[in-house]
Amino acid sequence: AISGPRAVRGVEQESLTVRCRYDPGWETYMKWWCRGADWGSCRFIIKNTGSEKEVKKGRVSIKDNWKDRSFTVTMEKLRLNDADTYWCGIERVGADLGNRVKVTIDPGESLCS
């Protein structure tokens, strides 16, 4: 019911956007983004409100698009230690739906030449 990229790369100090798609019928459910290799204990970074309104928290934002049946998570001002396993998911009664995304961050261009 939910799908997204298996792996994405970003560059330090830049932004990274991950787009997760879902099947019809899940539009009004809460979407979330969490961090940690283990699905059962990953830490929620951001959740939306079950609407199309963008939610921003620190360097991360989440925005749902019902017509497109996808939501995007944007991470800004990337740091090398943002590299980890993340999950994009849909909150529901019982077990949530989730898709694992491995995020790799490459060092940015250094100012020293």
N, C-alpha and C positions, 0 to 999 in steps of 0.2 A: 504493500500500500504506500510505501515511501521509498524513494530512490534518490541517489545523489552521487557525486564523484567519490571514488574510493580514496583518491589522494589529490592534494592540491599543494602548490608551492607558492611561497610569498617571499618578498625581499624585505629585509630589515628596514624599518622606518617608513615603509610604504603600506598600502592597504591590500587586503585580500577579501574577495567575496566568494562565498560558497552558496550554490543554489541547489535546493532540495525540492524535488517534485513529489506530489502525492496524488492518490486516486480521487475521483469524484466522491463527494459525501463528507470529506474531512475538512472542508473549508472553514467552518466556524469553531473547530477545535483549537486548543492552545498549542502553539508550536514552541519548541525550545532548542537550545544549543548547550551541550555540556561537555566537559573535559575529563578525560581519564580513559585508560585502556580497557578497564573493566566496566562493562555496561551497568552492572548492578550498583556500582559505587561511584559513578562519575559525578563530578560536581557541576551543578547547573550554573551556567554563566549568565544566561539571559532567557527569559520566556516572553512571549507576546501575550496579548490579552484576549486572543480568540477573535480579533478583528483585523482589519487591514492597516490599522494605525501603526506607524513605525515606533519601536521602542528602542531607546538608546540607554546604555549603561556603561559608563567609563569609555573604553575604547571599542566597545562592541555594540552593534545595532542589529535588529531583526525586523524584517518587513515581509508581510504576507501579501500575495496577489491571488485573489480567489479566481479571477477569470482565467489566469494562467495556471492555476492550481500548483503554485510553487511559492516557496519563501526563500528569501536570501538573508544570509548572515554576513555582515561586513565587520572585519577586524581591522582597526586603524593603527597607525604608528607601531607597526609590528616590532616585536623584540625577538631576539634569538631564542629566548626561553618560552616563547609562545608555541614552539614546535612540540607537538604531542598528538595523541589520538583524541579526536573529538567525535561527537555524535549529533546529528540533527534528528529531531524527533517530534512526535505528535503525542500529546497527553490524552489518555483515554482511560476508561474504567478497566481495571485489570492491568495487564502488562502494556506499557507504552509501546509505540512503534518507533523504531530507530534505524538509522543508517550510519555506519561507521565511516569516518573521514580521517585520513592521516594527513596532518599538516606539517610541512617542512618549511623552515625559514632559512633562506640563504643570506649570508652577510651582505650588507649594502656596500656601495662603493665607499672606500675610506677617503677622507679628505687629504691624507698625506700622500704625496705622489713620489 
